[in-house]
Amino acid sequence: MRDYKKYDTWKISHELVKEIYIISENFPKSELFGLTSQIRRAAVSIPTNIAEGCGRSTDKEFARFIEISIGSTNETEYLLFLSCDLGFTSEDKIAALNATLNLTRQKLIQLRKKLLNNN
């Protein structure tokens, strides 16, 4: 079984989740069960699926969970964009998060390719 904590992609996405929790603390309380909850769940899904995939027995199964993580990076990116458009946060605050999301997505894509090429 793989150790998810050894993957740079997991480490980066874990730090991203913590940052999103900090930023979303300032969202309106009326969004607690809306955008705040959704953006946190989308972000948490990235490292969670990496961790879950590490527990799978084949590279192909692991690659499927990596695909889900890639989808979650896209969802998180959109929700950050929406939160900015709604005035809940600023472009400056999400710029670094978007850079981290892009790095995470690139690393996930590379990992997925590597896993599928092993089969």
C-alpha positions, 0 to 999 in steps of 0.5 A: 500500500502506498503512503499518500503523505509521500506524494508532493501533490498530496502535500501541496493540496493539503496546504491549499485546503488549509488556505481555503479554510482560512479565506472562506472564514471571511465569507458571509455567514449566510453562505455557511451552508452554500458557497463556504461549504461547497468550496471547502468540500471541493478543496478537501476532495483533492487530497482526500481522493489522493489518499483514498487512491493510495489504498487501492490495489492497482495503478489503474484504480489509483489513477481513477481517484487521481482523475476525481482529484483533477475534477475537484481542482477544476471545481475549486478553481471555479468556486474561487472565481465565483467567490471573487465575483460575488465580492467575498474575497479579492483577486489578490487573495485568490491569485496565489491559490489559483497558482497552487491549484494549477501546480496541483493539477499539473502534478496530478495529470503527470501522476495519472499518466505515470500510473496508466503507463505502468499498465 
